[in-house]
Each structure stands twice: as C-alpha cells, then as structure tokens.
C-alpha cells in the first residue's frame, strides 16, 4: 500500500435525533478524557507513570459503569481519546526532560473538547461516497447514517477518520491513501456480476459470455490451521509443565508472527483480486450478502461430494467463511473509488440460485445439485447460472433507468433480465 495519504473534510448533516446522540457521545468521551487525565495526574504526583495499555484495559470496567455508554460509544472512539491523551503526556514528559516546567495537559470543557477518531474504516464508521466522491453518506456507531457534503479531488482508500465539533457543527475528516487514485478502468472493461461461495470464492459472469472462478486461497487456510494445531500442542506442553516459561513465551511470539504473516497474505490476495475486478468491470452486480446466504453456501459446499472444504475442522471453514464478506467489502469500495456502479439484488426477490438466466423459470434446486439444467435447454454450473441471473438483472436495472439509451456493447442476448426484474 502506498504511504501517500491525503486528508479530506466533509460537513455532516445529522437529523435532530442524531444531533442529540452526537452531543451525548461527545459528552461521554469528554468525561473520559477528563477522568483519564485526572488519573494520570494523580499517579504522576505519587511518582507513578500510567501507560496507555493500562487505561485501555480499564475501558472494559468504565464501559459497564458509565450510563449510556453501551451502544453509543465504540471501543475505537474511546481508545483514540486515550491515545490523544497519551500523546499529550509524552509531550509533557519531553518538555520536563528538556528542563522546562510545562503545565499538565488540560481538562476540557464541552467547548474545548474537539472530538474523537476512528482507526480503521468499517470499524465504528463507514463512509459511502457518491460516485466521483462528491458528497455521500456516513454511518457512525451508535448514531446512524447521515448525509455528508464535501468533494474529494483525489479519492483513495479510506484509512482513518475523525469527527470534530466546532461552532459551525460537525465535521468528518478522512485520511485516505492516494495509491487508489491511479486506478483506472481497462479500455475494454465490461459489465459483470458475481455469485459468492466458500470454496469458490466468487463466480463471475462477464457480459461477453465468459465466466471466471475465483478460488479461495486454500493453502493459506491450511497453513493457518497447521499453525493452530502447533499452538494447541504447545498449550498442552505448557499445561503439563514440560516447557519452560521462557521457551513458551518465545514460541508464542513466533506463532503470532506466523499468524500475522498468513493473514497478511490472505488480505493481499483479496486486495489484488478485487482491484483487478474493479478494473475490468464497468458495472458490477451481486446479491445482498446475508449471513444466511453465507452459511447456506458453506453448507452447500460441504454437502457436495468431493468439494468438502472443511469437514475435518471447523476452523479451516471459519477462516474461509470470512473471505466472502471481506471480498465483498473490498470490491464495493474499490468500485466506488473507480466510479463503477455496484448493484446488489434482493436475494429473496430475485432468487439467483433458483432462477434460469435464459427462460426466467424459477425452480428450487437442492444444495447438492451443482448444475443448472433447465427444460429450456440452458445448461450451466450452479454458480455460473446464479452469476448470470445477477448480471442480467444488473444490466436491466441500469437500462430501465434510461429507456432511450442504446444497449451497451457486450449486452448479453435477450432481455431476460428485464422480465426477471419485473417478475421480482
Ligand atoms: Zn430455462
């Protein structure tokens, strides 16, 4: 990932109820700042230095004790307030070391407390910029989804954010990585849609009639599982006291390092795959991902003979299970950045896995049936058929907005998708 970052500001437009929630969150976090500061000053007077990790651990208790905290304040919001205080104290100690006589960091009144931050997009806050990054929506934990206004000249991947209040109202500042700004469509990009699975992570149907299977990187899941096995062996040794504390500590550290490595490689694979798809697709269709759909496909894969992903252990499967959601999120934001329309069909209405992409007939297929074999003569793999239904639906959606528009290049034969959408 590129290190070049850029900051973008958006004005927030909360409604009355959200305004009240924002004010309350602001008050709770201001109190947290003041309480944490008081604790640090008291400790310093006793000659003790309090660390950030100590105060972060205390959050668990604080959360249970403070009225109105639960459901309103996200852990990352609280952690970033504590982190800001830590930085203020570091500066305080630095000045002390330099022989100055600095004052303590200050207690904050409601007017002097700026706000809070978010460490990671999707964790406590979610931004939905409109195509071209002009305005959009943001969802804040405990507050809800609200309109935001602002224009990004250099869009990118959202890394962090912070929310602040001033006399004019609320502002969201985003830090974005700018490497994505260079991402462009291929000159021959075409519409496509995908069906999500577990072993086959995604089956993509392209408008030119071709299909692509994106396989889950199984070797990474297997590696992770091998690691877990080693780890439980280690724990058994530790329980039986057959290993020294020192050796145990060292082994655990090594294990954590290897876990992180596998996780990083999985993430890298998903980033590369979604980046490529966002480049080659000019319109993306899929179905709304529900947990139900995921477990269904997980079960489906296990039931299908010869395709059992994870009969031997639930863990391997649980690792694979997280991939579709990550894949979907990554592709969604990369499509947004590229200005590519991303359409999600209502699964229950469209029934992509039961509908025939050619004749539109709906017939229930048991999960074990891996092929689509329709009376109309349409024969495809189950996942391919579902992806094709989604593709035709997405293209019909776009076409129905502008009835005079000529069909795009590579429009699949027939207008089945239109009837599919109308029937739904
Ligand atoms: Zn058919």
Boltz pocket constraint, residues with backbone or C-beta under 6 A from the ligand:
constraints:
  - pocket:
      binder: B
      contacts: [[A, 356], [A, 357], [A, 358], [A, 359], [A, 360], [A, 361], [A, 374], [A, 375], [A, 376], [A, 377], [A, 378]]
      max_distance: 6.0
